[in-house]
Amino acid sequence: TTDSHYDTHVKDKRLLYTLGLAKKYIVNMTETLGKKTIRQFSVKADNPVGISFFGNKEGGQLDVQGGAGDVIIAGTVHNGKGSTNLSGKNLIQGQNGFIDAKSLNLTATEHAGTKEGAIRTNAGTLSGTAGGNFAVSAEKGILITGNIEAGATVTLTAAEGLSQKEGTLVEGHRIELDAGSGAITTDAGGAFAIAAGKPSREGRDPSYGLKAAARGNIDIVNRT
């Protein structure tokens, strides 16, 4: 973008001329002085870009489409009252990455986070797919899941509980759930539905199955 600004002001000069000895002539002159300032701004996609929405009580919709490339979450994405959708080959958690969103959807042809580098968020609801691993850590509150499907391991961690929308399913070769200080249940108080043991791209290996931890109740049903 280019921002142009032109300043103009008038400067009056009063000059006194004496011609000979008989007459005096007073001449008023107006001089116009101008200054033009041009400021140019640009953003490169391969540099860190801070993104935030404000001024809308309903929040915004943020879509980041990485296509065949990786999407690295290197900083904080602020969209606390809106929906955020990220897609790419790999969705990678950076050292300082964090997603502030009301709802979050992740789509990766390979991995959406890893067990050692889960996507960090405070999203209230979560859904998505991954050809490989799918790993998300909700650092406060209760995380409500929608449909989640992964070709390898699904790892979901929440500080104060894991809940699930009625009629949805978490599918993966292996599923690991950690509800922190809360419980694992549905938003209607029913059983948290999973489909563990789904064959991975490499076939079924001995690591398939379910691991779950919570300080509160654990109510899970396997629908395979």
TINUVEX-293612 format. One record per residue: residue number from 1; residue in one letter; chain; x, y, z of N, C-alpha, C, O in turn. Coordinates in steps of 0.05 Angstrom, whole numbers, plus 5000, padded with zeros to 4 digits. Atoms other than C-alpha are relative to their C-alpha. Layout:
TINUVEX-293612
<r NUM,'a','A',<X,Y,Z>,<X,Y,Z>,<X,Y,Z>,<X,Y,Z>> ...
***
This chain:
TINUVEX-293612
<r 1,'t','A',<5017,4976,5000>,<5000,5000,5000>,<5018,5025,5000>,<5040,5024,5010>> <r 2,'t','A',<4986,4974,5001>,<5021,5072,4988>,<4983,5021,5013>,<4960,5024,5007>> <r 3,'d','A',<5014,4978,4986>,<5003,5130,5033>,<5014,5026,4991>,<5037,5031,4998>> <r 4,'s','A',<4989,4974,5010>,<5013,5199,5000>,<4988,5023,5015>,<4965,5023,5022>> <r 5,'h','A',<5010,4976,4985>,<5008,5265,5036>,<5014,5025,4988>,<5038,5025,4984>> <r 6,'y','A',<4989,4976,5012>,<5017,5335,5007>,<4993,5023,5018>,<4969,5029,5022>> <r 7,'d','A',<5004,4977,4982>,<5026,5395,5053>,<5005,5026,4984>,<5025,5028,4970>> <r 8,'t','A',<4997,4975,5014>,<5016,5465,5026>,<4995,5023,5020>,<4976,5022,5036>> <r 9,'h','A',<5006,4977,4984>,<5022,5531,5062>,<5010,5025,4985>,<5027,5024,4967>> <r 10,'v','A',<4995,4975,5014>,<5025,5604,5040>,<5018,5017,5018>,<5013,5021,5042>> <r 11,'k','A',<4982,4982,4985>,<5081,5650,5061>,<4999,5027,4986>,<5005,5030,4963>> <r 12,'d','A',<5002,4973,5011>,<5070,5724,5052>,<5026,5016,5005>,<5038,5015,5027>> <r 13,'k','A',<4976,4982,4998>,<5128,5771,5038>,<4992,5028,4993>,<4978,5033,4974>> <r 14,'r','A',<5005,4972,5006>,<5124,5846,5041>,<5027,5013,4995>,<5044,5015,5013>> <r 15,'l','A',<4975,4988,5009>,<5179,5880,5003>,<4997,5030,4996>,<4977,5039,4985>> <r 16,'l','A',<5000,4971,5003>,<5196,5954,5003>,<5022,5008,4981>,<5046,5003,4985>> <r 17,'y','A',<4981,4990,5020>,<5228,5985,4943>,<5000,5030,5000>,<4979,5043,5003>> <r 18,'t','A',<4997,4971,5003>,<5254,6056,4938>,<5013,5005,4973>,<5036,4998,4967>> <r 19,'l','A',<4990,4993,5027>,<5262,6082,4867>,<5005,5030,5000>,<4987,5046,5002>> <r 20,'g','A',<4993,4971,5000>,<5299,6148,4864>,<4995,5012,5028>,<4999,4998,5048>> <r 21,'l','A',<5005,4986,4974>,<5281,6198,4918>,<4971,5009,5003>,<4963,5019,5024>> <r 22,'a','A',<5026,4987,4999>,<5209,6216,4900>,<4978,4980,5009>,<4960,4989,5023>> <r 23,'k','A',<5023,5018,4994>,<5166,6152,4908>,<5010,4974,5013>,<5032,4965,5008>> <r 24,'k','A',<4996,5026,4988>,<5162,6089,4949>,<4978,4981,4990>,<4955,4988,4989>> <r 25,'y','A',<5019,5021,5010>,<5130,6025,4922>,<5000,4977,5019>,<5021,4966,5026>> <r 26,'i','A',<5003,5023,4983>,<5104,5970,4968>,<4988,4977,4984>,<4967,4980,4972>> <r 27,'v','A',<5009,5023,5016>,<5097,5902,4935>,<4995,4976,5019>,<5014,4969,5033>> <r 28,'n','A',<5006,5024,4984>,<5062,5843,4969>,<5003,4975,4982>,<4990,4974,4961>> <r 29,'m','A',<4995,5024,5016>,<5086,5775,4943>,<4990,4975,5016>,<4995,4974,5040>> <r 30,'t','A',<5009,5025,4988>,<5054,5707,4958>,<5016,4976,4989>,<5017,4972,4965>> <r 31,'e','A',<4983,5023,5008>,<5100,5646,4957>,<4987,4974,5011>,<4983,4972,5035>> <r 32,'t','A',<5012,5026,4992>,<5070,5575,4959>,<5022,4979,5001>,<5036,4974,4982>> <r 33,'l','A',<4980,5021,4995>,<5114,5521,4989>,<4985,4973,5003>,<4966,4972,5018>> <r 34,'g','A',<5012,5027,4998>,<5096,5447,4981>,<5019,4979,5008>,<5043,4980,5003>> <r 35,'k','A',<4984,5023,4993>,<5120,5382,5009>,<4984,4975,4997>,<4961,4974,5007>> <r 36,'k','A',<5015,5025,5004>,<5099,5312,4988>,<5015,4977,5013>,<5039,4973,5010>> <r 37,'t','A',<4989,5023,4986>,<5110,5251,5032>,<4987,4974,4990>,<4963,4972,4990>> <r 38,'i','A',<5010,5026,5009>,<5103,5180,5005>,<5010,4978,5018>,<5035,4975,5022>> <r 39,'r','A',<4992,5023,4983>,<5103,5120,5052>,<4989,4975,4988>,<4966,4973,4981>> <r 40,'q','A',<5007,5025,5012>,<5102,5050,5024>,<5003,4977,5020>,<5023,4976,5035>> <r 41,'f','A',<4999,5023,4981>,<5086,4986,5063>,<4994,4975,4984>,<4979,4974,4965>> <r 42,'s','A',<5005,5026,5012>,<5089,4913,5043>,<5004,4978,5021>,<5018,4982,5040>> <r 43,'v','A',<4997,5023,4982>,<5084,4845,5077>,<5007,4976,4983>,<4994,4970,4963>> <r 44,'k','A',<4992,5024,5014>,<5121,4783,5054>,<4989,4976,5015>,<4989,4975,5039>> <r 45,'a','A',<5013,5024,4988>,<5087,4716,5065>,<5020,4982,5014>,<5012,4966,5031>> <r 46,'d','A',<4981,5017,4987>,<5152,4683,5085>,<5012,5012,5025>,<5031,5001,5037>> <r 47,'n','A',<4992,4988,4975>,<5162,4731,5144>,<4978,4997,5020>,<4955,4993,5013>> <r 48,'p','A',<5021,5002,4980>,<5126,4727,5211>,<4979,5022,4997>,<4986,5045,4993>> <r 49,'v','A',<5022,4981,5002>,<5058,4760,5207>,<4981,4997,5023>,<4971,4975,5028>> <r 50,'g','A',<5019,5001,4978>,<5016,4777,5268>,<4972,5005,4989>,<4967,5023,4973>> <r 51,'i','A',<5028,4998,5009>,<4941,4767,5257>,<4982,5003,5023>,<4984,4987,5042>> <r 52,'s','A',<5020,4997,4979>,<4884,4792,5300>,<4975,5013,4989>,<4976,5026,4968>> <r 53,'f','A',<5026,4988,5007>,<4811,4812,5295>,<4990,5016,5024>,<4993,5007,5047>> <r 54,'f','A',<5011,4984,4979>,<4778,4867,5335>,<4977,5016,4989>,<4974,5020,4965>> <r 55,'g','A',<5022,4982,5008>,<4715,4910,5334>,<4975,4985,4992>,<4955,4998,4986>> <r 56,'n','A',<5024,5015,5007>,<4667,4853,5320>,<4994,4981,5022>,<5010,4962,5027>> <r 57,'k','A',<5006,5016,4977>,<4633,4821,5379>,<4996,4971,4993>,<4999,4953,5010>> <r 58,'e','A',<5003,5028,5008>,<4620,4758,5339>,<5027,4988,4990>,<5028,4964,4985>> <r 59,'g','A',<4974,5010,5009>,<4693,4751,5319>,<5001,4998,4970>,<4981,5002,4956>> <r 60,'g','A',<4996,5003,5028>,<4721,4738,5250>,<5003,4971,4992>,<5005,4954,5009>> <r 61,'q','A',<4994,5026,5010>,<4732,4678,5206>,<5028,5001,4987>,<5032,5016,4968>> <r 62,'l','A',<4973,5000,5009>,<4805,4663,5194>,<5006,4974,4986>,<5004,4952,4998>> <r 63,'d','A',<4993,5024,5016>,<4825,4614,5138>,<5029,5002,4991>,<5035,5022,4976>> <r 64,'v','A',<4972,5001,5010>,<4898,4596,5126>,<5003,4974,4984>,<5000,4953,4995>> <r 65,'q','A',<4998,5023,5017>,<4908,4550,5067>,<5029,4997,4990>,<5038,5013,4973>> <r 66,'g','A',<4972,5004,5008>,<4978,4523,5060>,<5004,4983,4975>,<5026,4981,4965>> <r 67,'g','A',<4998,5016,5024>,<4962,4478,5001>,<5019,4976,5004>,<5015,4961,5024>> <r 68,'a','A',<4981,5022,4998>,<5019,4429,4989>,<5023,5006,5019>,<5041,4990,5023>> <r 69,'g','A',<4979,4992,4982>,<5064,4467,5038>,<4993,4997,5029>,<4970,4991,5036>> <r 70,'d','A',<5005,5002,4971>,<5072,4466,5113>,<4991,5027,5011>,<4999,5048,5000>> <r 71,'v','A',<5008,4976,4986>,<5039,4517,5159>,<5013,4999,5028>,<5007,4980,5044>> <r 72,'i','A',<4987,4999,4974>,<5082,4536,5219>,<4987,5021,5018>,<4985,5044,5010>> <r 73,'i','A',<5012,4982,4981>,<5047,4567,5279>,<5022,5011,5017>,<5029,4999,5037>> <r 74,'a','A',<4976,4989,4987>,<5104,4612,5301>,<4994,5020,5022>,<5011,5026,5039>> <r 75,'g','A',<5007,4979,4980>,<5067,4665,5342>,<4971,4996,5007>,<4959,4975,5002>> <r 76,'t','A',<5028,5001,4991>,<4998,4680,5371>,<4981,5010,4979>,<4985,5031,4967>> <r 77,'v','A',<5022,4992,5018>,<4937,4682,5326>,<4976,5007,5018>,<4965,4990,5032>> <r 78,'h','A',<5022,4991,4983>,<4883,4724,5360>,<4974,5000,4984>,<4971,5016,4965>> <r 79,'n','A',<5027,5000,5012>,<4812,4707,5339>,<4981,4987,5020>,<4966,4969,5014>> <r 80,'g','A',<5013,5013,4977>,<4782,4692,5407>,<4970,4997,4998>,<4959,4979,5011>> <r 81,'k','A',<5029,5003,5002>,<4709,4702,5387>,<4992,4989,4973>,<4968,4990,4966>> <r 82,'g','A',<5006,5009,5027>,<4713,4673,5317>,<5009,4971,4994>,<5020,4958,5012>> <r 83,'s','A',<4992,5027,5008>,<4727,4609,5278>,<5026,5002,4984>,<5030,5020,4968>> <r 84,'t','A',<4974,5001,5013>,<4797,4591,5254>,<5004,4974,4986>,<4999,4953,4999>> <r 85,'n','A',<4996,5024,5016>,<4812,4541,5199>,<5028,5000,4988>,<5035,5019,4974>> <r 86,'l','A',<4973,5003,5011>,<4883,4518,5182>,<5002,4975,4984>,<4992,4954,4992>> <r 87,'s','A',<4996,5024,5017>,<4902,4470,5126>,<5027,5002,4987>,<5038,5023,4982>> <r 88,'g','A',<4974,5002,5013>,<4966,4446,5095>,<5010,4972,5000>,<4996,4954,5009>> <r 89,'k','A',<4988,5027,5000>,<5013,4387,5086>,<5005,4992,5029>,<4995,4971,5038>> <r 90,'n','A',<4995,5003,4972>,<5038,4392,5158>,<4993,5025,5015>,<4999,5047,5005>> <r 91,'l','A',<5005,4977,4983>,<5012,4438,5212>,<5019,4997,5024>,<5017,4978,5040>> <r 92,'i','A',<4978,5003,4981>,<5072,4451,5257>,<4999,5020,5022>,<4995,5044,5017>> <r 93,'q','A',<5000,4983,4976>,<5074,4479,5327>,<5027,5012,5003>,<5047,4998,5008>> <r 94,'g','A',<4975,4986,4995>,<5128,4532,5334>,<5004,5004,5030>,<4986,4999,5046>> <r 95,'q','A',<4993,4997,4972>,<5163,4548,5399>,<4981,5019,5015>,<4975,5014,5038>> <r 96,'n','A',<5017,4980,4988>,<5119,4609,5413>,<4972,5000,4988>,<4957,5020,4992>> <r 97,'g','A',<5026,5001,5014>,<5058,4588,5373>,<4976,4996,5019>,<4978,4980,5038>> <r 98,'f','A',<5024,5003,4984>,<4988,4594,5402>,<4976,5010,4984>,<4978,5030,4970>> <r 99,'i','A',<5024,4992,5015>,<4918,4597,5371>,<4978,5007,5020>,<4968,4990,5035>> <r 100,'d','A',<5021,4990,4983>,<4867,4639,5408>,<4975,5001,4982>,<4972,5019,4965>> <r 101,'a','A',<5023,5002,5017>,<4800,4620,5377>,<4976,4989,5015>,<4979,4975,5035>> <r 102,'k','A',<5024,5011,4988>,<4728,4604,5395>,<4997,4971,4990>,<4990,4953,5005>> <r 103,'s','A',<5001,5027,5011>,<4728,4544,5347>,<5024,4997,4981>,<5033,5016,4969>> <r 104,'l','A',<4976,5005,5016>,<4786,4511,5311>,<4997,4974,4984>,<4988,4954,4994>> <r 105,'n','A',<5000,5023,5018>,<4789,4464,5251>,<5027,4997,4987>,<5037,5016,4975>> <r 106,'l','A',<4973,5005,5011>,<4854,4432,5229>,<4998,4978,4979>,<4986,4957,4983>> <r 107,'t','A',<5000,5020,5021>,<4864,4395,5163>,<5028,4998,4989>,<5040,5017,4979>> <r 108,'a','A',<4973,5004,5009>,<4931,4364,5145>,<5001,4974,4984>,<4990,4953,4993>> <r 109,'t','A',<4996,5025,5015>,<4949,4314,5091>,<5020,4981,5013>,<5018,4957,5010>> <r 110,'e','A',<4981,5016,4984>,<5006,4291,5136>,<4993,5003,5030>,<4975,4989,5039>> <r 111,'h','A',<5004,4998,4971>,<5009,4313,5209>,<4989,5027,5009>,<4997,5048,4998>> <r 112,'a','A',<5009,4976,4987>,<4970,4364,5250>,<5011,4999,5028>,<4997,4990,5046>> <r 113,'g','A',<4987,5002,4974>,<5018,4371,5308>,<5012,4972,5004>,<5007,4954,4988>> <r 114,'t','A',<4989,5026,4992>,<5056,4314,5341>,<4996,4997,5030>,<4989,5016,5044>> <r 115,'k','A',<5003,5005,4971>,<5054,4282,5410>,<5019,5018,5015>,<5012,5028,5036>> <r 116,'e','A',<4980,4983,4986>,<5117,4320,5428>,<4996,5030,4994>,<5006,5047,5009>> <r 117,'g','A',<5005,4972,5008>,<5094,4384,5392>,<4971,5005,4993>,<4965,5011,4970>> <r 118,'a','A',<5029,4997,5005>,<5019,4388,5399>,<4993,5029,4994>,<5006,5048,5005>> <r 119,'i','A',<5010,4973,5006>,<4982,4449,5371>,<4988,5011,5026>,<4970,4999,5037>> <r 120,'r','A',<5009,4988,4975>,<4971,4496,5430>,<4977,5020,4994>,<4979,5036,4976>> <r 121,'t','A',<5023,4983,5005>,<4904,4531,5435>,<4984,5003,5026>,<4988,4989,5046>> <r 122,'n','A',<5021,4998,4979>,<4848,4555,5481>,<4973,4999,4988>,<4953,5008,4999>> <r 123,'a','A',<5025,5002,5014>,<4794,4539,5431>,<4979,4985,5016>,<4986,4966,5030>> <r 124,'g','A',<5021,5014,4986>,<4727,4518,5459>,<4992,4975,4986>,<4985,4955,4999>> <r 125,'t','A',<5008,5024,5015>,<4711,4469,5403>,<5022,4994,4979>,<5036,5012,4969>> <r 126,'l','A',<4978,5009,5017>,<4758,4428,5359>,<4989,4978,4981>,<4974,4960,4989>> <r 127,'s','A',<5006,5021,5020>,<4750,4387,5295>,<5023,4999,4980>,<5040,5016,4980>> <r 128,'g','A',<4979,5001,5021>,<4794,4364,5238>,<5007,4972,4991>,<4997,4952,5001>> <r 129,'t','A',<4990,5025,5011>,<4830,4310,5199>,<5029,5002,4995>,<5040,5023,4991>> <r 130,'a','A',<4971,5001,5006>,<4901,4287,5188>,<5006,4972,4988>,<4995,4952,4998>> <r 131,'g','A',<4992,5026,5011>,<4932,4233,5145>,<5018,4985,5019>,<5018,4960,5019>> <r 132,'g','A',<4983,5013,4980>,<4982,4219,5201>,<4990,5006,5028>,<4968,4999,5035>> <r 133,'n','A',<5007,4994,4972>,<4982,4244,5273>,<4983,5026,5002>,<4985,5044,4985>> <r 134,'f','A',<5017,4977,4994>,<4932,4294,5302>,<5004,5005,5030>,<4995,4989,5046>> <r 135,'a','A',<4993,4995,4972>,<4955,4326,5367>,<4994,5029,5007>,<5004,5048,4995>> <r 136,'v','A',<5008,4974,4992>,<4924,4386,5403>,<5000,5001,5031>,<4992,4982,5044>> <r 137,'s','A',<5000,4996,4972>,<4933,4414,5473>,<4984,5025,5007>,<4992,5047,4998>> <r 138,'a','A',<5016,4977,4992>,<4879,4460,5503>,<5010,5008,5028>,<5007,4992,5047>> <r 139,'e','A',<4986,4993,4976>,<4914,4498,5558>,<4983,5012,5022>,<4993,5017,5044>> <r 140,'k','A',<5019,4992,4978>,<4853,4523,5596>,<4972,4992,4992>,<4966,4991,4968>> <r 141,'g','A',<5027,5006,5005>,<4781,4505,5603>,<4995,4972,4991>,<5012,4955,4991>> <r 142,'i','A',<5009,5026,5010>,<4742,4446,5575>,<5001,5001,4969>,<4992,5020,4957>> <r 143,'l','A',<4999,5002,5029>,<4756,4425,5503>,<4978,4982,4990>,<4975,4959,4999>> <r 144,'i','A',<5022,5015,5012>,<4695,4403,5464>,<5007,4991,4972>,<5015,5008,4955>> <r 145,'t','A',<4992,5010,5027>,<4709,4359,5404>,<4976,4995,4983>,<4954,4987,4992>> <r 146,'g','A',<5019,5008,5021>,<4671,4350,5340>,<5012,4975,4987>,<5024,4959,5001>> <r 147,'n','A',<4989,5023,5014>,<4690,4299,5287>,<5030,5004,4996>,<5039,5025,4985>> <r 148,'i','A',<4971,5000,5003>,<4765,4284,5288>,<5008,4973,4989>,<5000,4952,4999>> <r 149,'e','A',<4991,5025,5012>,<4798,4232,5243>,<5029,5002,4993>,<5038,5022,4981>> <r 150,'a','A',<4971,5001,5006>,<4871,4213,5237>,<5008,4973,4991>,<4997,4952,4999>> <r 151,'g','A',<4990,5026,5010>,<4909,4159,5200>,<5019,4987,5019>,<5025,4963,5016>> <r 152,'a','A',<4982,5011,4981>,<4956,4149,5259>,<4989,5005,5028>,<4968,4995,5035>> <r 153,'t','A',<5008,4995,4972>,<4951,4174,5332>,<4986,5026,5003>,<4995,5047,4993>> <r 154,'v','A',<5014,4976,4991>,<4901,4224,5359>,<5008,5005,5029>,<5003,4987,5046>> <r 155,'t','A',<4993,4993,4973>,<4928,4259,5421>,<4986,5026,5008>,<4990,5047,4996>> <r 156,'l','A',<5015,4977,4991>,<4881,4306,5457>,<5005,5005,5030>,<5001,4986,5046>> <r 157,'t','A',<4995,4993,4972>,<4899,4342,5522>,<4985,5025,5007>,<4985,5045,4991>> <r 158,'a','A',<5015,4977,4991>,<4855,4391,5560>,<5005,5004,5030>,<5007,4985,5045>> <r 159,'a','A',<4993,4994,4972>,<4869,4427,5626>,<4977,4993,5019>,<4982,4984,5041>> <r 160,'e','A',<5023,5002,4981>,<4798,4421,5655>,<4978,4981,4990>,<4956,4983,5000>> <r 161,'g','A',<5020,5019,5008>,<4762,4366,5617>,<4998,4998,4970>,<5003,5017,4955>> <r 162,'l','A',<5006,5006,5028>,<4746,4334,5550>,<4971,4993,4997>,<4960,4976,5011>> <r 163,'s','A',<5028,5005,5005>,<4675,4337,5524>,<4997,4995,4970>,<5016,4999,4954>> <r 164,'q','A',<5004,5007,5029>,<4644,4318,5457>,<4971,5007,4992>,<4952,5003,5007>> <r 165,'k','A',<5026,4994,5011>,<4587,4342,5414>,<4985,4973,4995>,<4997,4954,4985>> <r 166,'e','A',<5016,5024,5005>,<4530,4291,5409>,<5001,4993,4970>,<4999,5011,4953>> <r 167,'g','A',<5000,5009,5027>,<4534,4249,5346>,<5026,5002,4985>,<5027,4997,4961>> <r 168,'t','A',<4973,4998,5013>,<4608,4261,5332>,<5018,4977,5010>,<5011,4963,5028>> <r 169,'l','A',<4982,5023,4996>,<4667,4213,5333>,<5029,5008,4998>,<5036,5025,4981>> <r 170,'v','A',<4971,4997,5002>,<4742,4213,5346>,<5012,4974,4990>,<5009,4954,5004>> <r 171,'e','A',<4990,5024,5012>,<4776,4163,5300>,<5030,5001,4996>,<5041,5022,4990>> <r 172,'g','A',<4971,5001,5004>,<4848,4140,5297>,<5011,4972,5004>,<4997,4955,5015>> <r 173,'h','A',<4987,5026,4995>,<4896,4081,5297>,<5004,4996,5030>,<4999,4975,5041>> <r 174,'r','A',<4998,4999,4971>,<4912,4100,5369>,<4989,5026,5010>,<4993,5047,4997>> <r 175,'i','A',<5013,4976,4989>,<4875,4150,5413>,<5010,5003,5029>,<5008,4985,5045>> <r 176,'e','A',<4991,4994,4974>,<4905,4183,5474>,<4986,5025,5010>,<4987,5046,4997>> <r 177,'l','A',<5016,4979,4990>,<4861,4227,5517>,<5009,5007,5029>,<5013,4989,5045>> <r 178,'d','A',<4992,4990,4973>,<4882,4269,5578>,<4982,5023,5007>,<4985,5045,4995>> <r 179,'a','A',<5020,4979,4993>,<4827,4310,5612>,<5009,5017,5023>,<4993,5032,5034>> <r 180,'g','A',<4990,4983,4978>,<4871,4341,5666>,<4984,4997,5025>,<4980,4974,5035>> <r 181,'s','A',<5015,5001,4975>,<4831,4360,5727>,<4970,4994,4996>,<4955,4992,5016>> <r 182,'g','A',<5028,5005,5006>,<4764,4346,5692>,<4994,4972,4993>,<5008,4953,5001>> <r 183,'a','A',<5011,5027,5007>,<4725,4287,5663>,<5001,4997,4970>,<5006,5016,4955>> <r 184,'i','A',<5002,5006,5029>,<4719,4253,5595>,<4971,4990,4997>,<4964,4969,5006>> <r 185,'t','A',<5028,5006,5003>,<4646,4253,5574>,<4990,5015,4975>,<5006,5026,4960>> <r 186,'t','A',<5012,4983,5021>,<4598,4286,5524>,<4987,5024,5012>,<4984,5026,5037>> <r 187,'d','A',<5012,4976,4989>,<4566,4354,5530>,<4972,4994,5011>,<4960,5011,5025>> <r 188,'a','A',<5026,5008,4989>,<4500,4317,5545>,<5003,4980,5023>,<4983,4970,5033>> <r 189,'g','A',<4996,5018,4978>,<4532,4273,5598>,<5002,4971,4992>,<5002,4954,5010>> <r 190,'g','A',<4998,5028,5009>,<4538,4210,5555>,<5029,4991,4997>,<5047,5005,5006>> <r 191,'a','A',<4973,5011,5004>,<4597,4168,5534>,<5014,5014,4976>,<5002,5020,4956>> <r 192,'f','A',<4983,4988,5020>,<4654,4199,5494>,<5005,4979,4978>,<5017,4958,4985>> <r 193,'a','A',<5000,5020,5021>,<4652,4163,5426>,<5027,5000,4985>,<5035,5021,4975>> <r 194,'i','A',<4976,5002,5015>,<4716,4138,5394>,<4999,4976,4981>,<4981,4960,4983>> <r 195,'a','A',<4997,5023,5017>,<4737,4090,5339>,<5030,4995,4999>,<5044,5003,4980>> <r 196,'a','A',<4971,5007,4998>,<4806,4064,5360>,<5006,4975,4985>,<4988,4958,4981>> <r 197,'g','A',<4993,5024,5014>,<4844,4012,5322>,<4997,5002,4970>,<5000,4982,4955>> <r 198,'k','A',<5002,4996,5029>,<4832,4042,5253>,<5027,4994,4987>,<5047,5005,4996>> <r 199,'p','A',<4974,5006,5013>,<4886,4013,5207>,<5014,5025,4990>,<5001,5041,4976>> <r 200,'s','A',<4985,4977,5010>,<4941,4064,5193>,<5009,4994,4972>,<5004,4973,4960>> <r 201,'r','A',<4989,5004,5027>,<4975,4073,5126>,<5020,4978,4998>,<5024,4966,4977>> <r 202,'e','A',<4980,5022,4999>,<5027,4023,5148>,<4987,4974,5010>,<5001,4954,5014>> <r 203,'g','A',<5014,5023,4989>,<4974,3974,5172>,<4998,5002,5030>,<5005,5022,5042>> <r 204,'r','A',<5004,4999,4971>,<4957,3956,5244>,<5026,4990,5014>,<5037,4969,5006>> <r 205,'d','A',<4976,5009,4984>,<5015,3952,5294>,<4992,4998,5029>,<4970,5007,5037>> <r 206,'p','A',<5008,5005,4972>,<5017,3934,5368>,<4994,5025,5016>,<4983,5022,5038>> <r 207,'s','A',<5005,4976,4984>,<5012,4007,5389>,<4971,5010,4998>,<4964,5029,5012>> <r 208,'y','A',<5027,4989,5003>,<4940,4014,5368>,<4984,4996,5026>,<4990,4980,5043>> <r 209,'g','A',<5017,5003,4976>,<4885,4023,5420>,<4994,5027,5013>,<4994,5048,4999>> <r 210,'l','A',<5009,4976,4985>,<4865,4074,5474>,<5017,5003,5025>,<5023,4984,5039>> <r 211,'k','A',<4988,4992,4974>,<4900,4110,5531>,<4984,5024,5009>,<4981,5044,4995>> <r 212,'a','A',<5017,4977,4990>,<4858,4156,5575>,<5008,5005,5029>,<5014,4987,5045>> <r 213,'a','A',<4993,4991,4972>,<4872,4196,5639>,<4982,5024,5007>,<4978,5041,4990>> <r 214,'a','A',<5016,4978,4991>,<4828,4243,5680>,<4998,4998,5030>,<4998,4976,5041>> <r 215,'r','A',<5005,5000,4972>,<4819,4264,5752>,<4970,4995,5006>,<4963,4985,5027>> <r 216,'g','A',<5029,5005,4997>,<4744,4262,5742>,<4992,4973,4987>,<5009,4955,4984>> <r 217,'n','A',<5010,5024,5011>,<4700,4208,5711>,<5010,4996,4971>,<5015,5015,4957>> <r 218,'i','A',<4993,5007,5027>,<4719,4172,5647>,<4977,4982,4989>,<4973,4960,4999>> <r 219,'d','A',<5022,5015,5012>,<4661,4149,5603>,<5005,5000,4970>,<5000,5020,4956>> <r 220,'i','A',<4992,5002,5029>,<4683,4124,5534>,<4987,4975,4988>,<4985,4954,5001>> <r 221,'v','A',<5010,5023,5015>,<4651,4079,5482>,<5016,4998,4974>,<5020,5018,4960>> <r 222,'n','A',<4986,5005,5025>,<4689,4048,5424>,<4981,4989,4980>,<4968,4969,4984>> <r 223,'r','A',<5021,5007,5020>,<4647,4044,5361>,<5012,4985,4976>,<4998,4984,4955>> <r 224,'t','A',<4989,5015,5023>,<4693,4003,5316>,<4986,4973,4997>,<4992,4958,4979>> 
***
